[in-house]
Structure formats: C-alpha cells, structure tokens
Amino acid sequence: MKKYVLFVGVLGVFSLFAACTVKDKGLDPLDDDGEATVESSDSSGGKSSTEKAKSSSSTKASSSSAKGSSSPKDTTHQQVFVSDSEVVEYSYPSSGIFCWDENCDARLNSSSSAASSSSEKIVIEMSSESSEPPEVNGDRMTDKRDGKSYKLQNVAGKLWMAEDLNFETSNNSMCFDNEDANCTKYGRLYTYNAATRACPAGWRLPTRDEAQAIINADGYPWSYSGRCKEGNCDFTEKMGFHWTSASPQSNDKNYDSNKGDNFAVIIVEKEPGYAGENADLKFFQVDEKAKHFSVRCVQE
C-alpha cells in the first residue's frame, strides 16, 4: 500500500512539472504556414505531440495593416523636381506608422497627428546666373534669362557687350536712384560680388589685358552711367565705372590707399567735356567692392 501511494505521488509531481514546463514554454516561433507550434508530453511519457495554433500577434498585425491601407493617415511626403526655370512639387499620402498591435498604432498616430495635419513646403531656389548661354546673332545678343537684347562689338579678337548689363540679380544690384527708367537707360549697377555672377553663361568680367585693349580701342561706345555708394548716386552723364576681374597693380589709381580684400579694379571713363583737356579719359582704379558700378561682359 505504501509503495502504491508513493508511486501515485511521484507520478503526480511529474505531471505537475510537465504542465508547468508547457505553460512557461508558450508559443514557439512561427512556422512556414504563419502558425505557431506547441509541444507537450502525454502523462504516459510517450512521444511528444505537436499542435499548431494561430499567433495572436500575427492576427493583430494583419488587422492593423488592413486598417492602415483602408484609411491612410494624413502624413504627407513631399516630392520635388527642379527644372531650369521652375520648381515642381507634388504630395502623396502615407500612414507613416508600422506597429504590431492596434494600441501601438493608435498611440503613435495620436502623438503625431499635430505634425501630420500640415505638410512642410520645400522650396529650392535655382540660381538665375546658371542658365543657358545667350543667343548671339551677328552684332546682337539675347540674354535668355530675361529676354533682354544687347549690342555687341569685337575688340582685339574678343566679343564684348557694347551696352551695360541690365540683368536683375537676386541681391546687391540696383537702378541709379532706384528708378527703373535709369536701368533701362544705363543698365543696372552691381557690387563686385554680384558683378562676378551677373554675366550670362559663357560670358564673364574682362581680364586686365582685355580691359586694356578696350581702353585703347577707338570708337567703343561707353556709357556714363554713374555710380552708387551707400544709397547715394552721382556722376550720371559725366563718368562711367565698370568692374573687371583684374588684380590691383601699383600704377592703378588709388592703389596705395585701397589695399586688401575689400577692394577690386574698375575701368573709369570720363565724358570728354566733363574731364577737360588735360585729364585722362580712361584708366584703371582700385575701388571698394561694396560700391555699385556697371558691368560689360566679354565672351569666353
């Protein structure tokens, strides 16, 4: 009798241990069919049997995915394309949230609803100075950036603009006395930094040698379009000032007093009647980059 009771007691402990082991083990990873396997031993100690059960987490994930596809959140993605002359953009919606359960989806969606209710506009500004080269027909050039046309003249084998440039840069250019009519008559006035970017593609500021050749040229049409400094403009119809890319030299006017990175070389032209009989009419001068002077572009 004692042996029988002992046997039953041992068997009961073993069964309890096996049950606890199965409970702790839970669901195994998903098999190839998307189902989970649970292994358990029978009370007789025979072979293990394998049962397949649907994964609760898999079911919830499918439910969350279905809801997301039927009613996408209002998060907006911006797609931007840039052409030579314009910015093109369009939007497309996406839920933007991936979760394993519905509570996660609802929680994250509520926290991001304020940000997703409005989309951020992306703006890319194209540099207007990087457009295609102008169209040259004989002694005329048409700037394709704004359609303006200019006279041309060949000087010492280089093709020059024979009129002052009138292209409006994004900043640091102006009309004399801020009057549009003066831009039409005299062209625009530029700081040095703006002048280096103002010429159309394939054209640029003149070098010293090119500028010297045009100073020596007879019959080249100058424009006495004046200058502007700190909002004060003067010398129209009396003097003209044009930027160059030349490096300062000791024989340039104001070389000794205007040294450093804040100065560059210009061509100064005086109207003969204003200059007088014994004055130089055209010469190089070192002047402030912050002043507004005219631009004549030369072809590369």
VOMARFI-25694 format. One record per residue (C-alpha): x, z, y; residue number from 0. Coordinates in steps of 0.1 Angstrom, whole numbers, plus 2048, in hexadecimal, padded with zeros to 3 digits. Layout:
<nodes>
  east   up  north  pos
     X    Z      Y  NUM
...
</nodes>
This chain:
<nodes>
  east   up  north  pos
   800  800    800    0
   81C  809    818    1
   82D  7E8    811    2
   80D  7D5    818    3
   808  7E6    83A    4
   82D  7E0    842    5
   829  7BB    83A    6
   80A  7B7    84F    7
   81B  7C9    86C    8
   839  7B2    86B    9
   823  793    868   10
   80F  79F    887   11
   82F  7A5    89C   12
   83C  782    892   13
   81B  771    89B   14
   81A  783    8BD   15
   83E  779    8C4   16
   836  754    8BB   17
   818  754    8D2   18
   82B  762    8EF   19
   846  748    8EA   20
   82D  72C    8EC   21
   81D  73B    90B   22
   83E  73E    91D   23
   849  71C    913   24
   82B  70B    923   25
   82B  6E5    927   26
   848  6D0    91E   27
   853  6B2    935   28
   83C  694    935   29
   840  67B    918   30
   83F  656    91C   31
   819  656    91D   32
   817  66D    93B   33
   80C  68A    925   34
   81D  6AB    91E   35
   826  6B9    8FB   36
   821  6DD    8EF   37
   832  6E9    8D0   38
   824  707    8BC   39
   82A  716    899   40
   80E  71F    882   41
   80B  742    874   42
   817  738    853   43
   839  72D    860   44
   833  708    858   45
   83F  6EA    86B   46
   838  6E9    891   47
   81B  6D5    89D   48
   81D  6C0    8BD   49
   7FF  6BE    8D4   50
   7FC  6A8    8F3   51
   7EC  6B4    913   52
   7E6  6A4    934   53
   7FD  6B1    950   54
   7E9  6C3    96B   55
   804  6BB    985   56
   803  696    97B   57
   7DD  695    97F   58
   7DF  6A5    9A2   59
   7FA  68D    9AD   60
   7E4  670    9A2   61
   7C7  67E    9B5   62
   7DC  683    9D5   63
   7EA  660    9D2   64
   7C7  651    9CF   65
   7BB  664    9EE   66
   7D9  659    A02   67
   7D4  634    9F9   68
   7AE  635    A02   69
   7B2  646    A24   70
   7D5  643    A32   71
   7E1  65B    A4C   72
   7E5  64F    A70   73
   80B  651    A70   74
   818  631    A80   75
   838  61E    A78   76
   845  608    A93   77
   854  5E6    A8B   78
   867  5D5    AA7   79
   874  5B2    AAA   80
   889  5A6    AC7   81
   88B  582    AD3   82
   89E  573    AF0   83
   883  578    B09   84
   86B  592    AFC   85
   866  5B1    AE7   86
   84C  5AD    ACB   87
   83F  5CC    AB8   88
   823  5D4    AA0   89
   818  5F3    A8E   90
   80E  5FB    A6A   91
   7FF  61B    A5C   92
   80C  631    A40   93
   802  653    A33   94
   827  65E    A35   95
   821  67B    A1D   96
   829  67E    9F8   97
   81E  69E    9E6   98
   819  6AB    9C3   99
   7F8  6BC    9CB  100
   7DB  6BA    9E4  101
   7E4  6DB    9F5  102
   806  6CD    9FE  103
   7F7  6AD    A0B  104
   7DE  6BF    A21  105
   7F8  6D8    A2E  106
   811  6BE    A38  107
   7F7  6A7    A47  108
   7E9  6C3    A5D  109
   80B  6CC    A6A  110
   814  6A7    A73  111
   7F2  69C    A80  112
   7FC  6A3    AA4  113
   81B  68D    AA1  114
   80A  672    A8D  115
   7EC  66E    AA5  116
   801  65B    ABE  117
   81D  642    AB6  118
   83D  63F    ACA  119
   842  61E    ADB  120
   865  610    AD5  121
   872  5FA    AF1  122
   892  5E5    AEF  123
   89E  5D7    B0F  124
   8B0  5B6    B0C  125
   8CC  5B0    B24  126
   8C2  593    B3A  127
   8E7  58A    B3F  128
   8EA  580    B1A  129
   8D3  561    B1B  130
   8DB  53D    B11  131
   8F1  528    B27  132
   8E2  516    B45  133
   8D9  4F1    B44  134
   8F2  4DB    B57  135
   8E7  4B9    B63  136
   900  4A7    B79  137
   906  4BD    B98  138
   8E8  4D4    B91  139
   8E6  4F3    B7B  140
   8C5  504    B70  141
   8C8  528    B66  142
   8B1  52C    B48  143
   8AD  551    B4E  144
   897  54C    B6D  145
   895  527    B72  146
   8A8  526    B93  147
   8BE  507    B9A  148
   8E0  506    BAB  149
   8F7  4EB    BB9  150
   918  4E6    BA7  151
   93A  4DA    BB2  152
   959  4D2    B9F  153
   978  4E3    BAE  154
   99A  4DE    B9E  155
   98B  4D5    B7D  156
   973  4F2    B7C  157
   94D  4F0    B81  158
   942  509    B9C  159
   920  513    BAA  160
   91E  506    BCE  161
   903  51F    BD6  162
   902  545    BD4  163
   8F2  553    BB4  164
   8CE  560    BB8  165
   8C9  571    B96  166
   8B8  593    B96  167
   8CB  5AB    B80  168
   8BB  5CA    B72  169
   8CD  5DF    B8C  170
   8E8  5DF    BA7  171
   8DE  5BF    BB8  172
   8C9  5BA    BD8  173
   8BE  5A2    BF3  174
   8CD  5A5    C15  175
   8B9  5BF    C28  176
   8A3  5C0    C09  177
   890  5A1    C15  178
   887  589    BF9  179
   88A  56C    C11  180
   8AF  574    C15  181
   8B5  571    BF0  182
   8A5  54E    BF1  183
   8BC  544    C0E  184
   8DC  557    C06  185
   8DA  560    BE1  186
   8DC  584    BD5  187
   8F7  59E    BDD  188
   907  5B1    BC0  189
   91D  5CE    BBA  190
   93D  5C5    BA6  191
   930  5D3    B85  192
   90F  5C0    B89  193
   922  5A0    B93  194
   936  5A1    B73  195
   916  59E    B5F  196
   902  588    B77  197
   90E  565    B6E  198
   8FB  552    B52  199
   90A  54D    B30  200
   929  537    B30  201
   930  53F    B55  202
   943  55B    B66  203
   954  568    B85  204
   973  553    B90  205
   996  55D    B88  206
   9B0  55F    BA4  207
   9BD  53C    B9E  208
   99B  52D    B9D  209
   992  540    BBD  210
   9B2  534    BCE  211
   9A9  510    BC5  212
   987  513    BD5  213
   996  524    BF4  214
   9AD  506    BF8  215
   991  4EC    BF1  216
   984  4D8    C0E  217
   95E  4D4    C12  218
   954  4EF    BFA  219
   933  4FD    C08  220
   936  523    C0F  221
   918  53A    C16  222
   91D  554    C32  223
   905  56B    C21  224
   912  58C    C2E  225
   916  5AD    C1A  226
   905  5CE    C14  227
   914  5F1    C12  228
   900  610    C0C  229
   8E0  5FF    C18  230
   8F0  5F1    C37  231
   8F2  5CB    C38  232
   905  5B5    C51  233
   919  595    C58  234
   8FF  57C    C4E  235
   907  559    C5C  236
   929  567    C66  237
   93B  570    C46  238
   938  56C    C20  239
   947  582    C05  240
   949  577    BE0  241
   955  58A    BC2  242
   971  57F    BAC  243
   981  58C    B8B  244
   9A4  58C    B9A  245
   9BB  5AB    B99  246
   9C6  5B8    BBC  247
   9E7  5AC    BC9  248
   9FD  5B8    BE5  249
   9F6  59B    BFC  250
   9D0  5A0    BFA  251
   9C0  5AF    C19  252
   9BA  5D5    C17  253
   9D0  5D7    BF8  254
   9E3  5F6    C04  255
   9C4  609    C0E  256
   9AD  600    BF2  257
   9BE  609    BD1  258
   9AF  615    BB1  259
   993  60E    B99  260
   978  60E    BB3  261
   985  5EE    BC4  262
   985  5C9    BBB  263
   98E  5A8    BCA  264
   977  592    BDF  265
   979  571    BF1  266
   971  575    C16  267
   965  556    C29  268
   960  557    C4F  269
   94A  53F    C61  270
   962  52A    C77  271
   950  531    C98  272
   94F  557    C91  273
   973  559    C85  274
   983  549    CA4  275
   99F  531    CA6  276
   9BC  545    C98  277
   9AB  558    C7C  278
   9AE  552    C57  279
   98D  543    C4B  280
   991  54A    C25  281
   9A5  565    C14  282
   9A6  580    BF8  283
   99D  5A3    C00  284
   99C  5C3    BEC  285
   97B  5D5    BF1  286
   963  5EF    BE2  287
   951  5E7    BC2  288
   933  5FA    BCE  289
   92C  5E1    BEA  290
   914  5C4    BE6  291
   924  5A2    BE8  292
   91B  57F    BDD  293
   923  56D    BBD  294
   92E  549    BB5  295
   931  543    B90  296
   94A  52B    B80  297
   945  51A    B5E  298
   95B  526    B41  299
</nodes>
